[in-house]
Amino acid sequence: MTAELARDPSSLVFLELGEALRRVGQLDAASRVLVSGLEQHPDLIGGRDLYARVLVDKGEYARAAQVWGTVLERDARHVGAHKGLGFVSFRGGDLDGALEHLELALAADPTDQSVISALRTVRDAAQELQAEVAPTDAGEDPLFAGLEGAEQGLLLVDDRGRVLGGRLLDRGGREVSEAVAAYLAGAAQEADRTARMLGLGEWRWIVAEGPEANVYVTPPTPETLLLILRDQSVPSGRLAMLAERAGAVARAWLEGQRL
Amino acid sequence: MTTRFRRALDNVTRVRGVRGAMLVAGDDGLIVAESLMEGVRGNAVAALAASLHKRFRQSMDAGAAGAPHFLHLQGDGGTLIVVPAPDGILVVAVGDPNMNVGLVRLEMLRAAEGLT
């Protein structure tokens, strides 16, 4: 094939040679043959598709996507290009894009088993991702998203007892944020008064242990209160560490609200 | 002050850094018994500790956490701890910011148990 191509550079044998070189892993040689052949036959979309697959094998995903894009400009139903773009999208974490291309590929050729298999893989991945994300969407407050217990045991309150962010649920799963916030503001005022009148300086935090849960309260800023509610298995030292992280998040969030 | 009360409070005040310990009526914040270092204002400590405990009890009830059986306020310049005992009595301790809270807590819980 090499000799034939040397004899006639316009020969279509470059497709066969490029594929053979790709199969044996000689990717640079395959790339050179295909680029050279496509200079002779720029409208040969089968050649572009093959060149894009070589680029994928070389790890040049963005460039491969560009080449497949040019294939679709010429043939919007090209199965190879949709399969390739589906793969590149999936690899880049774009599951929606991957599904879209693979479904278009399947529409173009419903018998292609490789497309059916790829679609199954991407759909499974999308379902797994949705299952992981769903609890966050359902319950976790965006202010404390990612922090331990953000969905049920972190609350930021202003000094007048209004909820600013976070969420508290009791053991039965009942929302108690508003009620706790209302009482907490009064408790914090009492803490301030107590610390001042007894010469204890500025109050930094209060830990209260109850029969059902432990509570940690601290003012991340002079105008706000952060409350952490946890079951009794969580020691106060861990509550303090969590409060430090949540306090930093709250301060950054409050700063953002003022801008 | 009865010997029983005195003994309960002495075990608390013996811990390094504790400035004073008291038994306080939780309802009205009045002193039942006290063992305080000079300069500690017993009436203020009793009233404020009782009020603080009451406020936190309300907050924790609202959160279904139950009435607090240990309350620790940490300030830059000192520490206040409240432990409820039977019959509406509160055991209260006030001390330095770096006092051994673990030991104080232990003695206060013992004191509270001793009042039964």
Interface residues (C-beta under 8 A of the other chain):
Chain A: L168 D170 R171 G172 R174 V176 A179 V180 A182 Y183 L184 G186 A187 E190 A191 R193 T194 A195 M197 L198 G199 L200 G201 E202 W203 R204 W205 I206 V207 A208 E209 G210 P211 E212 A213 N214 V215 L229 S236
Chain B: R41 A44 V45 L48 A49 S51 L52 R55 F56 Q58 S59 M60 A62 G63 A64 A65 G66 A67 P68 H69 F70 L71 H72 L73 Q74 G75 D76 G77 G78 T79 L80 V94 P97
